[in-house]
């Protein structure tokens, strides 16, 4: 029971941090770890957990958006490729 409550609290706090865009890569990787734990140790393998882990990995790789707290605090990083776009 206590493990479920801690997991729920971790998911709620992670969701709040992701919505505000604070520590996006770190929080996303923690969500991936939580989903892997849930699928492996807790034996609750389902499609929704795989989807959440996949979204969290992609979010960790792409980083926060332009209006996030991370972008305001640390600056927005862009990758410019010569010959593409502007």
N, C-alpha and C positions, 0 to 999 in steps of 0.2 A: 504494500500500500504506500509506504513512504517513497519507494523508488518511482512509482507512478506520479506521485505529487511533485517530486523533484523534476521529473521529466516534463510534466505539464508546465511547471514554472519556468523551466529553461526554454521551452518552446514559446511561451508568451513573451518572455524578455527578449528572445532572439527576434521575434516578429516585430516588437516595438523598435528595436535597434535597426532592423532592416528597413522598416517604413521610414524612419527618420534619416536613414543613410549614414549611420554612425558605425564605424569599424566594420564595414561591409564584408571585406574578404575574410576577416577573422570569424565573424559571426556565421557567415555562410559555411565555412569549413567545420565549425562546431555543429551546425545543423546536419551536415553530411555525416559526421561522426555519430551523432545521436540516431540518425536513421540506420546506419550500419549496425550500431549496437542493438537497435530495436529489431532489425531483421535477423541478426545472427544470434545474439545471446537470449533475447526474449522470445525467439521463435515465432515472431509475428510478421512473416514475410508476406507482403501484399503489394499490389500494383501501385497504390497510392504512395507508399513509402519510397518505392523506386522513383516515382515521378518527383517527389519532393527532394530526394537526394540529387537527381539529375538537374533540377532547377537550381538547387543550391550550388552545385559545382559550376554551372554556367554563370551564375551570379558572382561567384568568387573570382572567376576568370575575367569577366567583363568589368567588374568594379562598380562603384556607385554612379549615380546619374549626375547631371549638371546642377540640379537643385538640392543635392544632399548636403548634409553637415560635413562629410568628408571633403567634398569639393570646395566648400567655403573655407574650411580650416587648412587644408593642405594643397589646394589648387587643383584645377581640372587638368588631367593629362590626356593628350590626344596623340594619336599616331597618324602622321601624314605620309602617304605613299606618293612618290613622284609620278605624275602622269594620270592620277585618278582624282576625280572631284575637283575642288577649287584650287 
